[in-house]
Amino acid sequence: MYKTLPTGVKSSITRSISKMFETYMADIEWNENRFRLEDFIGKWKQYIETGASWYEKVPEEVKKDPAFHEEVANKMNQTIEKILSEPPSEDQIARIEIMQERLNTHFDYSCKAEAAYIENKLHELK
């Protein structure tokens, strides 16, 4: 079912997963102990029902099909895995390390998205 959707819709689904995962992780300050899959799914569901243009392009019979939900769940897992496995860029690392030295802080980060969150947080501390 998912595979039969237009390419643009599939891309929009992936972007919505990425956007809401990064938003959710920022909300919990990238604290893995605070991560609750059901909370993330709830936030994503609310977003797609109120703010995602692709949602109305998916036929109702597709939305109701359990196979579609399973395929979207697989896409969600793949997207999250990709986000978490993408390393921070050398430029990000350098900027963060410089700011942490100036601000006398030490924040750990392990992926590019988390590094972007830390970098924003450090800018706020200036």
Secondary structure as GFF3:
##gff-version 3
##sequence-region A 1 126
A	DSSP	three_ten_helix	2	4	.	.	.	ID=ss1
A	DSSP	alpha_helix	7	27	.	.	.	ID=ss2
A	DSSP	three_ten_helix	32	34	.	.	.	ID=ss3
A	DSSP	alpha_helix	37	50	.	.	.	ID=ss4
A	DSSP	three_ten_helix	55	57	.	.	.	ID=ss5
A	DSSP	alpha_helix	60	64	.	.	.	ID=ss6
A	DSSP	alpha_helix	66	85	.	.	.	ID=ss7
A	DSSP	alpha_helix	90	103	.	.	.	ID=ss8
A	DSSP	alpha_helix	112	125	.	.	.	ID=ss9
###
